[in-house]
Amino acid sequence: MKLVLVTPEIPYNTGAIGRTCVALELELILIKPYGFSLDEKAVRRAGQDYWKHVQLCEYDTWQGFMDDRNPPRDSLYFFEEHGAQSVYAPDYQHDAYLVFGCESKGLPATVLNGMDDRVFHLPMRNPLVRSLNLANVATAVIYQAMRTQLGG
């Protein structure tokens, strides 16, 4: 299983997600441009001393990622606030790519085009909450996607 962040903007979120990836031995794939430098203290601080252990791969563009990895459509899982299905709906494949967009805009339409059936949301009960922190959502999704691998 791999985690993909498309144009992340906040270094703390990327660092925290990287630490979760280390804990679960997942590759972290970052798609440029970023809203920060990977050398920033905030990335390292959030990832603590684990950042050096992140299995990190970077791509300049989404298309570059798609061309290089050529993932099967059924292994792509996109996460958006308004996804048609809950994160609890699918049986996640072991070779899944869990794809998240940037904090302020989510995933671009060019990434989501033709993928409506592959877009999922993390349920929230209170409509007063517009969104959740990206690192928190990514962690919740990762653990749900890996539940059978982790003994759940």
Salt bridges, closest charged atoms under 4 A:
GLU27 OE2 - ARG69 NH2 2.58
ASP60 OD1 - LYS32 NZ 3.53
ASP68 OD2 - ARG69 NE 3.88
GLU81 OE2 - HIS82 NE2 3.57
ASP91 OD1 - ARG147 NH2 3.76
ASP117 OD1 - ARG73 NH2 2.68
